[in-house]
Amino acid sequence: MLPAVMTEFTPWASLIGGVLIGISAVMVMMLFGRIAGITGISTGALSLIAPSQAKAKDWDWRIAFIAGLIVAPLLVSFVSGDIEQTVSDNVLGMALAGLLVGMGTTIGSGCTSGHGVCGLARLSSRSLAAVATFMLFAAATVFLLRHVWS
């Protein structure tokens, strides 16, 4: 039996976070001519150390982007004093979730940030289909975890 998960309603923090995500997506497109999808950014950065079909080019901004994803929440936690972990400590569940997300990004030719933020903004029908699919499965997962298996 899984414990009930309650989430706090944070409209201002969510709005600010959404605006920052939008600004970063626009900046990546304007400065580098790339889509701000974390799968593509990570793959390009990892091509420095892992052999792949992608060449190790423009890796510097990719490393900076990933470093920002790690440093920004740590900085906010330090400034606010709130260092509560909000990620599950279920290692097996997290590994399975990571595997499924990785499979989904491969099958869907992109990730939620690439399709959801950048693809929809460009009116991509492929991104619309991808976003509709992962939102449907996200809603089903939340329903199952909170109401069926709780």
N, C-alpha and C positions, 0 to 999 in steps of 0.2 A: 504494500500500500504506500503510495507516494504522499508526502505532506502537501497540504494546500499551499499554493504560492500566491501571495498578495503583492501587488505592485503599487507603488505610490504614484499618484497623479501629479505630473510635473510639467504643466503646459509651458511655462517660461523657459525652463532648461531645455525642453524638447524643441521649442521654437528656435532658440539660440543655436542649438546643435544642428538643426536642419538648415539654418541660414549658413552656418560655417561649412557644412558639407556642400551646399550649393556653391558657395564662393570658391571652395577648393576645386570643385569640378570645373568651374569656369576658368580658374587660373591654370589648371593643368591643360585644358583645351587651348587657351590663348597662348600660354608660354611654350608648350611643347607639342601642340597639335595632336594630343593623345586623349583617349577616353580615360577618365578617372575610375577605372574598375580595379579593385584590389587584386584580382586574379592576374590580370595582365601586368600590373605594376610589380607584383611579387615574382612572377615568372621572369620578367626582364631583369630584376635585381638578382635573382638566383642564378641566372645564366652566367654570372661572374664566377661562381664556384662549382656549379653542377653542369656537366655537359648537356646541352639541349640543342634543338634546332634553332632556337633564338640566339642571335649574336649578342654579346655583351656590349651593347651600345646605350647611350644615355642613361647609364646606371646611376649616376650621381644624384639626380633628382628623385629617382625611384627609392634609393636608400634614404634620402632625406624625408620622403613622404612616409615610408614605413617607420622611420625613427620618430616622426611626429605622431603617428598612431600610438606609439608606445609611451613617449614622453608626455604628451598632452594630458592623458588621464592621471598620470603620476603627479604632474604639476598641479592639476585641479585638486587632487586628493590632499596634497601637501598644503596648498593654500586654504582649502576649506576645512581641513582637519578630519574629513570624512574618508576613512580608508577601508570601509566595509566591502568585503568581497561579494559581488553579486553574480558570480559565475558558479555554476554547480561544482561541488567537490566530488561528484560521481565520475571517476576517471573512465570507467568503461562506457558510460553513457556519453560522455564528452568525446571519446575516441570514435564511437559509432556515429555520433552527430557529425564530427569532422569528416569521416569517411563518406557519409551520405552527401554532405555539402560539396566535397571534392568531386564526387561522381556527378552531382547535379551541375556544377560549373562546367565540367567537361562536356556533358551531354547537351547542356543549354548554351554552349559557346559563350560563356561569360558568367559573371556573378551578379548578385543583387545590386551592388553599387553601380556596376557598369550598365546593366539593363534598366534598373529602377531609377537611377538619377540621370544618367547621361542618355540612355536609349530612349526613354519616354520624352525627355526634353527635345530630342531630335525627331520625335514622332515616328519611331521605328516600329513597324508592325511586329517584327520578330521580338523586340523587347516587350511590347505589350503582351504578347502571348506568354513570354517567359515570366513576366511579373504576375500575370493572372494565375499562372500555374503555381509559382512558389507562394503566393498569398493564399491560394486555396489550400495548399498543403500545410502552410503555417497555421491557418485557422483550424484545420482538422487536427493538427498535432496539439494545439492548445486545448481544444475541446476534449480530446482523448485524455490528455494528462491531467486536466483540472476536473473533469466531470465523469469520466468513465473509469479511469484507473486510480482515482483518488481515494 
